């Protein structure tokens, strides 16, 4: 008899990979279970619904997705460089065949339901990114760090969508646009 923990881990890993690559609606329970090497019965013993699997796969694997964009907290980098690092990492990832955009935006858009448990998890992770930008915008002395953080988050999401829709690398576009936003905020600070 197999342990529940490895079955759960395999199921969530398969879910995260398949849902990211193809979208949750495109992946049926049968295929998910087959890929994970877990019976449907086992899946339903672990999770009440496929919706619960979608939410838990984001919750479990979301921290790694978010952290992959941030520099090491111990790195000696000023706030501006910490912000630009996120866009440089986006540029790197968007240039690979495995890039399918932001898993949180993709999930929320595909589900079309802000009340869906996975949509709440997706929003949580998007707020973490915006909070990261807000924290560093505050350290930069931006006149309106909340507004700058919202702009940077929109730029991040839009850049990811552009890379997927055009099936091409960003070629410095995201970093240059983030630089322009940061320069404009610095200019506003100097004027104010």
Secondary structure as UniProt FT lines:
FT   HELIX           4..22
FT   HELIX           24..26
FT   HELIX           29..36
FT   HELIX           40..46
FT   HELIX           50..67
FT   TURN            68..69
FT   TURN            73..74
FT   HELIX           79..94
FT   TURN            97..98
FT   HELIX           103..111
FT   TURN            114..115
FT   HELIX           117..140
FT   TURN            143..144
FT   HELIX           145..166
FT   TURN            171..172
FT   HELIX           173..191
//
